[in-house]
Amino acid sequence: MRPAPFDLDDDAAVAVFADALASEGDPRGTLMHLQLAREERPFDARLAQAEARHLALHGKALLGSLQTASSMLTLQWRRGFLQAVSLRSNAGDARWGEPTRPPPRSRFPRLLRELGALPVAQRLEQLDLSMPWSSFCLEHLAAGLDVALTARPRSLRSLRVDVLVARDDEGWQVRATPFLAFHGALRVEVDPALRPWLVRAGVTNSVCVA
């Protein structure tokens, strides 16, 4: 994996790194140039379309097997790197009247390990995990929380893990005011029901959100 020790706010350094990647046929190079250009011309529809086409064409190279989990992912890019990732599972209990089935296996641990290994995740700052309330959601979210704490990139500054409940308008909302903790420089917010898992993970410098 090519290191990226430069300051991501340094336009010239980013452009030089993008040139080096592009010369090697790495699609990150073109993506960086496109996103730099879009910062200068945010309302340029052609640039937006070119960026979308590039991401669609090179999704496998950029995201690896995470490309197949696109329905669970919301990605925010900055200069060729993922800045924020939201990972949401829609798994839930079987509906009333359906045959009883064992709960699905959590995908969070595998997806988070794969995310952490991606070159484009070297500068990840924010990670959000969420899942609708179910009989097994806490176990799934706790599994994701454990991996996120142990295998996170050093750049990560904010980790949030939420249980969701349905709203009257058929949307979703956070079930409860999150519990706030700090793990070194990492800000961690979790559904209060996940506090015991947080403590077992060694995150003890905790305060409640006002």
C-alpha positions in Angstrom: 0.0 0.0 0.0 1.5 3.4 -1.0 1.8 5.6 2.0 0.2 9.0 1.9 2.1 11.1 4.5 1.3 14.5 3.0 -1.1 17.1 4.3 -4.4 16.6 2.6 -5.0 20.3 2.8 -1.9 21.0 0.6 -3.3 21.4 -2.9 0.2 21.0 -4.5 1.1 17.9 -2.6 -2.2 16.3 -3.4 -1.8 17.0 -7.1 1.7 15.6 -7.1 0.5 12.4 -5.4 -2.4 12.2 -7.8 -0.1 12.5 -10.8 2.1 9.7 -9.4 -0.9 7.4 -8.9 -2.3 8.2 -12.3 1.0 7.4 -14.0 0.8 3.9 -12.5 -2.7 3.4 -13.7 -4.2 3.7 -10.2 -7.8 5.1 -10.5 -7.3 7.0 -7.2 -5.1 9.5 -9.2 -7.9 10.5 -11.6 -10.4 10.6 -8.7 -8.2 13.0 -6.7 -7.8 15.3 -9.8 -11.6 15.2 -10.4 -12.4 16.0 -6.8 -9.8 18.8 -6.6 -11.4 20.2 -9.8 -14.9 19.9 -8.2 -13.8 22.0 -5.2 -13.0 24.8 -7.6 -16.2 24.3 -9.7 -18.8 22.7 -7.4 -21.7 23.5 -9.7 -20.0 22.1 -12.9 -22.5 19.3 -13.9 -19.9 17.7 -16.3 -17.4 17.3 -13.6 -20.0 15.8 -11.3 -21.0 13.3 -14.0 -17.3 12.5 -14.7 -16.7 11.8 -11.0 -19.8 9.6 -10.8 -18.8 7.7 -13.9 -15.3 7.2 -12.6 -16.5 5.9 -9.3 -18.9 3.5 -11.0 -16.3 2.3 -13.5 -13.6 1.7 -10.9 -15.7 0.8 -7.9 -14.0 -2.6 -7.5 -10.5 -1.2 -7.6 -11.3 1.6 -5.1 -13.6 -0.3 -2.7 -12.7 -3.9 -3.2 -15.5 -6.3 -2.1 -17.3 -3.5 -0.3 -18.6 -2.5 -3.7 -21.1 -5.4 -3.4 -22.4 -3.9 -0.1 -23.3 -0.6 -1.7 -26.9 -0.8 -0.3 -25.4 -0.6 3.2 -22.9 2.1 2.6 -23.0 5.9 2.4 -19.7 7.4 1.5 -18.3 10.9 1.7 -15.1 11.5 -0.3 -12.5 14.2 0.0 -9.6 14.5 -2.4 -9.5 10.8 -3.3 -9.9 9.5 0.2 -13.0 8.4 2.2 -13.6 11.1 4.8 -16.8 9.7 6.3 -18.5 6.3 6.0 -22.0 5.3 7.2 -22.7 1.6 7.4 -26.3 0.6 8.0 -27.8 -2.9 8.2 -31.5 -3.3 7.5 -31.6 -6.9 8.9 -34.5 -7.4 11.3 -36.7 -10.0 12.9 -39.0 -12.1 10.7 -42.4 -10.6 10.2 -45.4 -11.9 12.2 -46.7 -15.1 10.7 -43.4 -16.0 8.9 -41.6 -19.2 9.9 -39.1 -18.7 12.8 -35.6 -18.3 11.5 -32.3 -17.9 13.2 -30.9 -14.3 13.2 -28.7 -13.5 10.3 -24.9 -13.4 10.8 -23.6 -9.9 11.3 -21.8 -8.5 8.3 -20.3 -5.5 10.3 -17.0 -7.2 11.4 -16.1 -8.4 7.9 -17.1 -5.1 6.2 -15.2 -3.0 8.7 -12.0 -5.1 8.4 -12.2 -4.8 4.6 -12.8 -1.0 4.9 -9.8 -0.6 7.2 -7.5 -2.4 4.6 -8.5 0.0 1.8 -5.9 2.6 0.6 -8.8 5.1 0.2 -9.6 4.7 3.9 -6.2 5.9 5.1 -7.7 9.3 6.0 -11.1 8.2 7.3 -12.3 10.6 10.0 -15.9 9.6 10.8 -17.6 6.2 11.0 -21.2 5.6 11.7 -22.9 2.2 12.3 -26.6 1.8 12.6 -29.3 -0.9 12.6 -33.1 -1.0 13.2 -34.2 -2.4 16.6 -34.5 -6.2 16.6 -33.9 -9.1 19.0 -30.3 -9.3 17.7 -29.3 -5.8 16.8 -27.3 -5.1 19.9 -25.1 -8.2 19.3 -24.5 -7.2 15.7 -23.7 -3.6 16.6 -21.5 -4.7 19.5 -19.5 -6.9 17.1 -19.1 -4.0 14.8 -18.1 -1.7 17.6 -15.4 -4.1 18.8 -13.8 -4.3 15.3 -14.1 -0.5 14.8 -12.2 0.1 18.1 -9.5 -2.4 17.5 -8.9 -2.1 13.7 -9.7 1.5 13.0 -7.4 3.7 11.0 -5.3 6.2 13.1 -7.1 9.1 11.4 -10.5 8.2 12.8 -11.8 10.9 15.1 -15.5 10.0 15.5 -17.3 6.7 15.9 -21.1 6.5 16.3 -23.2 3.4 16.8 -27.0 3.8 16.8 -30.1 1.7 17.2 -32.9 3.0 15.0 -36.7 2.9 15.5 -39.4 3.6 13.0 -41.0 7.1 12.8 -44.7 7.8 12.1 -43.7 9.0 8.6 -42.1 5.6 7.8 -38.6 7.0 8.2 -36.1 6.1 10.9 -34.8 7.9 14.0 -32.2 7.3 16.6 -33.8 5.3 19.5 -32.1 7.2 22.4 -29.7 9.9 23.3 -26.3 8.4 22.8 -23.8 7.7 25.5 -20.5 9.6 25.0 -17.1 8.3 25.7 -13.5 9.1 24.7 -10.9 6.5 23.6 -7.7 8.5 23.3 -8.4 11.0 20.6 -11.4 9.1 19.4 -14.9 10.4 20.2 -17.3 7.4 20.7 -21.1 7.8 20.8 -23.2 4.7 21.3 -26.8 3.7 22.1 -27.0 3.5 25.9 -27.8 -0.2 25.7 -24.3 -0.7 24.2 -22.5 0.9 27.2 -21.6 -2.5 28.8 -19.8 -3.5 25.6 -18.0 -0.2 25.5 -16.7 -0.8 29.0 -15.6 -4.4 28.3 -13.7 -3.0 25.3 -11.7 -0.9 27.7 -13.3 2.5 27.0 -13.8 3.8 30.6 -13.3 7.5 30.2 -17.0 8.1 29.6 -19.6 10.9 30.3 -23.2 11.1 29.4 -24.3 13.5 26.7 -26.3 16.4 28.1 
